[in-house]
Amino acid sequence: MVVAGLCLRHFGYRIGLSFFTVKYGGSLLWGTMVYLLVRMFLIAASRYRIATVAEMVAITVELVRLIHTPWLDAFRDTLFGALLLGKVFSLWNIFAYSLGIVLAMSLERWFLSKKL
């Protein structure tokens, strides 16, 4: 997810993708990544519990963007800080994260339903 998101943000405009696709596609992938990370730590939990925790993490990270201190803004000015926390609060990001979480939950359900 990280590589896909970075590629989307870096190459998206170069290959002719719209602003909407690049901006919110990255946010959708970020929400998917959060779901997968939570799944790694809560292996035995239900998909709905994983989705709930992932949603809480995503919303918390977005709300942290409303907090501005010199050290936090300095961290946000680094590449890692910008990728991890972002810089500007947006309700649209929360919506995109939620779609990514639902997508991950749906893909997990679909993959687990397939007979291997």
C-alpha positions as CSV (number, residue, x, y, z in Angstrom):
1,M,0.0,0.0,0.0
2,V,2.8,2.4,0.8
3,V,4.6,1.9,-2.5
4,A,1.3,2.2,-4.4
5,G,0.4,5.4,-2.6
6,L,3.8,6.9,-3.2
7,C,3.7,5.9,-6.8
8,L,0.3,7.4,-7.2
9,R,1.4,10.7,-5.6
10,H,4.7,10.9,-7.5
11,F,3.6,9.7,-11.0
12,G,-0.1,10.3,-11.0
13,Y,-0.1,13.7,-12.6
14,R,2.7,12.6,-15.1
15,I,0.5,9.9,-16.4
16,G,-2.5,12.1,-16.7
17,L,-4.6,11.3,-13.6
18,S,-6.9,13.9,-12.3
19,F,-6.2,15.8,-9.1
20,F,-9.2,14.0,-7.5
21,T,-7.7,10.6,-8.3
22,V,-4.2,11.4,-7.1
23,K,-5.3,13.2,-3.9
24,Y,-8.1,10.9,-2.7
25,G,-6.7,7.8,-4.3
26,G,-3.7,8.2,-2.0
27,S,-6.0,8.7,1.0
28,L,-8.0,5.7,0.1
29,L,-4.8,3.6,0.0
30,W,-3.8,5.1,3.3
31,G,-7.1,3.9,4.9
32,T,-6.5,0.5,3.4
33,M,-3.0,0.4,4.9
34,V,-4.4,1.4,8.3
35,Y,-6.9,-1.5,8.1
36,L,-4.1,-4.0,7.2
37,L,-1.8,-2.7,10.0
38,V,-4.5,-3.1,12.6
39,R,-5.3,-6.6,11.2
40,M,-1.6,-7.5,11.7
41,F,-1.9,-6.7,15.4
42,L,-5.4,-7.9,16.1
43,I,-5.3,-11.2,14.2
44,A,-8.2,-12.9,16.0
45,A,-10.6,-9.9,15.9
46,S,-13.6,-9.7,13.6
47,R,-13.4,-7.7,10.4
48,Y,-15.9,-5.2,11.9
49,R,-13.8,-4.7,15.0
50,I,-10.7,-4.2,12.9
51,A,-12.6,-1.7,10.7
52,T,-13.8,0.2,13.8
53,V,-10.3,0.4,15.3
54,A,-8.8,1.4,11.9
55,E,-11.5,4.1,11.5
56,M,-10.7,5.4,15.0
57,V,-7.0,5.5,14.1
58,A,-7.6,7.3,10.8
59,I,-9.9,9.9,12.4
60,T,-7.5,10.5,15.2
61,V,-4.6,11.1,12.8
62,E,-6.8,13.5,10.8
63,L,-7.8,15.3,14.0
64,V,-4.2,15.7,15.0
65,R,-3.8,17.9,12.0
66,L,-5.8,20.5,13.9
67,I,-3.1,20.7,16.6
68,H,-0.2,23.1,15.8
69,T,2.9,23.3,17.9
70,P,6.4,24.3,16.7
71,W,7.8,20.8,17.1
72,L,4.8,19.1,15.5
73,D,4.8,21.5,12.6
74,A,8.5,21.0,12.2
75,F,7.9,17.2,12.1
76,R,5.2,17.7,9.5
77,D,7.6,19.6,7.3
78,T,9.7,16.4,7.0
79,L,8.9,13.9,4.3
80,F,8.2,11.2,6.9
81,G,6.0,13.6,9.0
82,A,4.0,14.7,5.9
83,L,3.4,11.1,4.9
84,L,2.5,9.9,8.4
85,L,0.5,12.8,9.7
86,G,-0.2,15.1,6.7
87,K,-0.5,18.8,7.0
88,V,-4.1,20.0,6.4
89,F,-7.3,18.7,8.1
90,S,-10.0,17.6,5.7
91,L,-13.3,15.9,6.2
92,W,-12.9,14.5,2.6
93,N,-9.8,12.7,3.7
94,I,-11.8,11.0,6.5
95,F,-14.4,9.9,3.9
96,A,-11.6,8.6,1.6
97,Y,-10.0,6.7,4.5
98,S,-13.3,5.2,5.3
99,L,-13.7,4.0,1.8
100,G,-10.3,2.5,1.9
101,I,-11.1,0.7,5.1
102,V,-14.4,-0.7,3.7
103,L,-12.5,-1.7,0.5
104,A,-9.9,-3.6,2.6
105,M,-12.5,-5.3,4.7
106,S,-14.4,-6.3,1.6
107,L,-11.3,-7.6,-0.2
108,E,-10.4,-9.6,3.0
109,R,-13.8,-11.2,3.0
110,W,-13.7,-12.0,-0.7
111,F,-10.2,-13.5,-0.5
112,L,-11.1,-15.6,2.6
113,S,-14.3,-16.9,0.9
114,K,-12.3,-18.3,-2.1
115,K,-11.3,-21.9,-1.9
116,L,-7.6,-22.2,-2.4
